[in-house]
Amino acid sequence: MRLEGKIAIVTGAGSGFGAEIARRFAAEGARVMAVDLNAEAAAEVAASYGGPSFSANVGDGPAMEEMFARTAADLGPVDILVNNAGTTHLPKPMHDVTEEEFDRVFNVNCKSVYWGAKYLVPAMKARGTGAIVNIASTAGVSPRPNLNWYNSSKGWMITATRAMAVELAPFGIRVNAVNPVAGETPLLKSFMGQDTPEVRAKFLSTIPLGRFSTPADIANATLYLASDEASMVTGVCMEVDGGRCI
């Protein structure tokens, strides 16, 4: 019960890492708002632990403002925000990525963090407490070819995490990130371009521990960073990557 009495929001909670984070937080005593663009998926995950859900495009300001207001009204003041929602473009040369694809990647991966800062941080400041965990990526540390704008968005997220941590520390708000290596989530095929035994073997050859990350791996790291056990930890971008970034 490491999060007993805490109120948390997890974005991208309808599948993959986000679904496991939401369930794990609930199992540890938190009241969790599951947020996802896919309303049915979010509701299904929330129902698994008896919590509420909300459908929102995390890159859309009015939708996010409504989501934060609804969470505060239904559950109470928010203690934890996990910015997990993310997307990518298919592997291709940087100049072949369309403007629409570029805008979608940065709206979901980056602007969502901005909306969280705009609509939640003031309330956290007023209370003098809070924890934000951004799910970034090893792609922001050690970029893979042909995922240029996805790599860049995650590099932005890592820098934003550190900058937020420095600015918000005097107000009792901690901001950290988790950098997963590719995992068994709906985005895996998009990262690889195609899902074949040969492509998987090539991808896995870059990970010293020899396996993809699992949702449980990421949920465990996120849980620690969100909990009071990490009360002296801020500005950390924790690589959960089987050694890929070494």
N, C-alpha and C positions, 0 to 999 in steps of 0.2 A: 504493500500500500504506500509506495513512495510518492504518489501524487494525491493522497487522500485530501479531499476538500478543495482541490484545485479545479479551475475551469479552463478548458483548453479548446482551441480551434485548430483543426487539421485540414489544410486544403489539399485537393487532389486525393481525397480520402475514399474515392469510389473503387480503387483498385491498387494493385502493386504495393509499393512502399507505404503510401498513405493509408491504405486500408489496414495494414498491419500496425502502423503507428497508432491509429485511432483505437483499434481493439486493445493494444497493449496498454495505452494510457488509461483506458476504461478499466482494464483488469487491475491496474495499479491505484484505482480509487478516484480518478479524475472524472468529471462530467465533461463529455466531449461533443462538440458540434462538428459533424462530418460535412465537409463542403466539397462539392464537385460540380463540374459542368453537367455531368450525367446525373440527373435527379434520381432516377431509379436506382443506380448503383450506389449513390450516397445513402439513400434511404435503406437499402438492403444492408449495408455495412453498419449503419446506425442501429438498425433493428437487432443486429446480432448482439449488441450490448445494452439495448434499451435506451438509446439516446436520440437526440434530435438530429436532423439533417437540413441542409440548405443547398439549393442549386444556384450557382453563380459562375459567371465568367470572371476569373480572378484578375483579368486585365482591364476590366470595366469598372471605373470609379463608382458610379451610382450603385451598381450591384454590390460592390464590396462595402460601401457605406451602409447599405441596408442590411447586409449580412452581419456586420459588427454590431449594429444597433439591435438587431433581432437576438443575437446571442446574449448581449448584455441584459436585454429585457426578459428573455426566457430563462437564462441560467444564472446571470449575475456578472460582476466584474471579471473580465478575462485575465487570467494569470499567465497563460502560455499560448503563444502563436507558433504553429509550425507551417512555414511557407514551403510546402512540398510540391504543389502543383507544378508540372513542367511539361515541356514539349520539345520537339526537335524537327529539323528538316531532314529529308533523306540524304544519305551520303552523295555528294556531288561537288564538282569544283565550285569555289566560292562565287564566281561570276555567273554561274548558272542558277543560283538560288534566286527565286523571284522576290520582288519587293513584298508581296503578300506573305510569302513564307517568312521572310526576315521580320516583318512587323509582328506576325503571330508569335514567333519565338521570343522576341524581346518583350512583347506585352505580357505573355504568360510567365516567363522566367524572371523578368526584371521589374516590370511595372507593378506586378502584384506585390512585390516587396515595398515599393513606394506607397501603394495604397494602404498597406498595413501600417507603415510609419505614420501616414497622414491621419488615419481614422482610429488607430488603437493606441499609439504611443502617448498621445496627450493624457488619456485616462490612466495609463500605467505610470506616467510621471506624477500625476496628481496623487496616486496611491503610494508612490515611492517603491514600487516593486514590479517585477515582470521578467519573463524569459521568452526570448524569441530564438527559434532554431530554423535556419534556412537550409534546405536540402539542395546543396550545390552539386559538384561532380568532380571526379578526377580529371575530366575534360578541361576544367578551368585551370588545372595545374600542369598537366602533361597532355596537350591537345593531340587528337587523332586527325590525320589528313581527311579532307573532304567533309568535315563537320565544322567548318570554320566559324559560322555564326552561332551555332550551338555552343562550341567551345568558348567563344567570346562572351556569350550571355552568362555562362557559369563563372568565367573569370570576373565578370562584373559583380556577380553575386558574392563571390569571395571577398572582393575589395569592399563592397557595400557592408558586408558583415563586420569587417574590421573597423570600418569608419563609424558604423552605428554603435559598435561596442565602446569605442573611445568617447563618443559624444554622450551616450546614455548612461555610462557607468556612474557618474555623479548623482543620477536619479534613482539608483538602485535597480536598473534594468540591465540584464545580461543578454548579449547577443552572440550566438555561436552558429557554426555551420557543420554539416556532415557532408563529406565528399565521397559518395559511393562510387565504386567501379560498376560497370554495367551489371544489371541483375535480371533475374527471371521476372520481368514485368512486361506489360503490353508494349513498352517502348523499345524492348530489346531488338526486335526485328528491324525497327527504323534505324537504330544505331548501326546495325550490321549491314543493312541494305537488303540482305536476303538471309533466311535462316536455313542453312544447310549444314551437315556435319563438317564439311571442309571449312566453311566460314567460321563455325563455332570453334573448331580446333585452332584456327589461326588467331582468333580473338583471345582464346584462353591461353595461348602460348605467351602472351604478354603479361599474364597475372601469375607471379611466382607461386602462390598457394594453389593454383591450378583449378579454380572454380569461380563461377559468377557469384556475386553477392546475392543474399536472399533478403526478402522483406524483414525477416526476424533479425538479421544482422543490423540493418539500418534502424529498425525500431529500438533495439537495445541501446545503440549509441545515442539516438535521439532522446530516449527516456533518461539516460544519465545526464545529458546536457540540460534537459528541461527541469530536472529534479533539484532539490535543495542540496543533494550530495555534491553538485557542481557549483556551489555558492561562490567559490573563488575562481571560477573558470569563465572568462569572457574573451571574445575576439579570437577564439580557437576555431580552426577549420580542420576538423578531424577526418583523416583519410581512413575510410573503411573499404579497403581496396585489395586486400590480399598481397600487398607489397608492390602493386603496379607502379607507384610513383617513386619508388626507391631508385 
